[in-house]
Amino acid sequence: MLIKTHRDGFMDRIPSEITPRAVYRDRRDLMRLMAGGVAGAALASWAGRQAQAQMPGKHAAIAAARSALPGAVAADKVTDFKDASSYNNYYEFGTDKADPAKNAHTLKTTPWTVEIEGLVKKPAKYTLDDLVKLSAQEERIYRLRCVEGWSMVIPWVGYSLGKLVEKVEPQSSAKYVEFISLADPKTMPFVGSRVLDWPYAEGLRIDEAMNPLTLLAFGMYGEVLPNQNGAPVRLVVPWKYGFKSAKSLVKIRFTDKEPRTAWSKAAASEYGFYSNVNPDVDHPRWSQATERRIGEDGLFSRKRKTLIFNGYEPQVGQLYAGMDLKKNF
Ligand code: MTE
């Protein structure tokens, strides 16, 4: 569990086992757990059983979870699982926030492979099982700030993407990493619609991809990811607008050129490659200075101030030293 430190205002880690979703549902229990620094049943025994129940013979290796990094803020309350899994953006399943939860049951997550290709010494096709087992799973409580002006606080389960990047050994010419989501018109009703250029694709600079905060996530709230949240494996990049966090990944490609992304193809003037959460750079059609926390704020409640890099500046600010973030938005 994460607690606030005096040193830098961020959370340091106290190892904990992962807390089952039922516990997250009860906020008072959660606060008690946070205060006491203890947690519920181990993910290994609990969510592992869940994973097996949902995906027989697969994916049981979401194992003992530890919060190994700073990155959550004490005042942040964890968003209810119900909100985090019913208010989603997953355009392959519809453009309304309620559509993914309604429609994503058709997503087939077994068998699943993720192909690593491009400028790496060890290109490979990983089965989900091999990917899950590649490194120890941790729980990370991260804020996710959507470009639309709302945010959530979610306990993700996964490991730093950097572990995978090291394993596949990028060539020295590799400067960027491209992330490609599944685009299956048979199971994804909106693939084929003209709302985006499919497959959904996103990209990071290689040093951003290797920053320890960048998470390859397999679960949330101690369970495997719900389909609408990007099962069976997605990216979570907490200092960037949520659209950088591509869901249901099938390909990770290393390149020497900045990849084009689904949103910049759709509207280059609105969605830049960097997409860092930045209250000082307005979206052309609205301000980014404030945000609404899903589940906490009523429609007429005061909004929160949005923080530069979503509050993760101590961890990632140095990645952009010397860059004009108004130009590189
Ligand atoms: N990934 C895919 N493949 N398709 C999408 O439409 N939407 C993005 C991102 N990843 C999206 C995606 C956007 S706009 C956001 S805000 C986050 O997913 C939302 O993640 P969540 O629904 O788990 O909160």
Residues whose N, C-alpha, C, O or C-beta is under 5 A from the ligand:
A	BS01	MTE	A84 Y87 N88 N89 Y90 Y91 E92 C146 S181 Y200 Q228 N229 G242 F243 S245 A246 K247
